[in-house]
Amino acid sequence: MASHITPEQAFEDERKAAIRAELSNVLDPCSCASDHPINIVDFGLVEEIEIDDHGHVGVTLLLTSQRCTYFIDMSDEIVERVSQLPAVESVDVHQSTEGKIWTPDRMSETERAARRERFHERMESAGITPHAERS
């Protein structure tokens, strides 16, 4: 089982599934600067979703850098989107401070494969053989 929220993850609580669906609409701002925007769930940034019986939601993100300047922007969008869901009273977004480090293996397999494909296409179009393929 993954240590973070994944696109394929099943939830017993339908509210968590609805929250994850909304989080899948939030794009990672840095990926938007590239030619391939990735949502924060597929990118592996969503560490945890909590919701209590009173509709208070907590979303914890593990960012690619602890110095991410877009945390506030992502947090604002998460609060705006998740607050609109039924039975949600409040939303708090936190940055993980447990000492974990984001690595590409947190990305969904679909996004990792797309990333590898884009890398190989760019290398090929530049006439460069990736170092790992040289013999």
C-alpha positions in Angstrom: 0.0 0.0 0.0 1.3 3.5 -0.9 2.2 5.9 1.9 0.3 8.6 0.1 -3.0 9.2 -1.6 -3.0 7.6 -5.1 -5.5 7.8 -8.0 -6.3 4.1 -7.7 -6.8 4.1 -3.9 -10.1 2.8 -2.6 -11.7 4.5 0.3 -14.4 3.1 2.7 -15.5 6.7 3.3 -17.1 8.1 0.1 -16.4 11.6 1.4 -12.6 10.9 1.0 -13.1 9.7 -2.5 -15.0 12.9 -3.4 -12.3 15.0 -1.8 -9.6 13.1 -3.8 -11.6 13.7 -7.0 -11.6 17.4 -6.3 -7.9 17.3 -5.5 -7.4 15.7 -8.9 -8.5 19.0 -10.5 -5.8 21.0 -8.8 -2.7 21.3 -11.0 0.8 21.4 -9.7 1.9 25.0 -10.6 5.4 24.1 -11.6 4.2 21.4 -14.0 2.0 24.1 -15.6 5.1 25.9 -16.6 6.1 22.8 -18.6 4.3 21.4 -21.6 2.6 18.7 -19.4 0.6 19.9 -16.4 0.0 17.2 -13.7 -2.6 17.2 -11.0 -1.4 17.0 -7.4 -2.8 13.5 -6.9 -1.1 12.0 -9.9 2.1 13.9 -9.0 2.1 12.3 -5.6 1.8 15.5 -3.5 -1.2 14.5 -1.4 0.1 12.8 1.7 -3.2 12.4 3.6 -6.9 13.3 3.7 -8.7 13.4 7.0 -12.4 14.3 7.6 -14.1 14.1 11.0 -17.8 13.7 11.8 -18.4 17.4 11.8 -17.2 17.9 8.3 -13.8 19.4 9.1 -11.3 18.3 6.4 -7.5 18.2 6.7 -5.3 17.8 3.6 -1.6 17.2 4.1 0.8 17.8 1.1 4.3 16.5 0.7 5.9 19.0 -1.7 8.7 18.5 -4.1 10.6 21.1 -2.1 10.1 22.5 1.4 10.7 25.9 -0.1 7.9 25.7 -2.6 6.6 29.2 -3.2 3.3 27.9 -4.6 2.1 26.2 -1.4 -0.2 29.1 -0.6 -1.7 29.1 -4.2 -2.3 25.3 -4.1 -3.7 25.6 -0.5 -6.1 28.4 -1.6 -7.4 26.3 -4.6 -7.8 23.2 -2.4 -9.8 25.1 0.2 -12.0 26.7 -2.6 -12.7 23.3 -4.3 -13.1 21.0 -1.3 -15.3 23.6 0.6 -17.9 23.3 -2.1 -18.5 19.5 -1.4 -21.6 18.5 0.5 -21.1 18.0 4.3 -17.7 19.9 4.3 -17.7 22.6 7.0 -14.1 23.7 6.9 -10.8 22.8 5.1 -7.3 23.1 6.4 -4.2 22.4 4.3 -0.9 21.6 5.8 2.6 20.9 4.6 4.1 17.7 5.8 6.9 18.3 8.2 7.6 14.7 9.1 11.0 14.7 7.3 9.8 12.7 4.3 11.2 13.6 0.9 9.2 13.6 -2.3 10.6 11.3 -5.0 9.4 10.5 -8.5 8.2 7.1 -7.4 5.3 8.8 -5.7 3.9 9.8 -9.2 1.2 7.7 -10.7 2.6 5.0 -13.1 0.7 6.8 -15.9 2.5 10.0 -15.3 5.9 8.4 -14.7 5.6 6.6 -18.1 4.5 9.9 -19.8 7.5 11.7 -18.2 9.9 9.0 -19.5 8.4 9.2 -23.0 8.7 13.0 -23.1 12.3 12.7 -21.9 13.2 10.2 -24.6 11.4 12.3 -27.3 13.3 15.4 -26.3 16.7 13.6 -26.2 16.0 12.0 -29.6 15.0 15.3 -31.2 18.2 16.9 -29.9 20.2 14.0 -31.3 21.4 13.0 -27.8 21.7 9.4 -26.6 20.8 9.2 -22.9 23.9 8.2 -20.9 22.2 5.1 -19.5 21.8 3.8 -23.1 25.4 4.3 -24.2 27.7 1.3 -24.3 
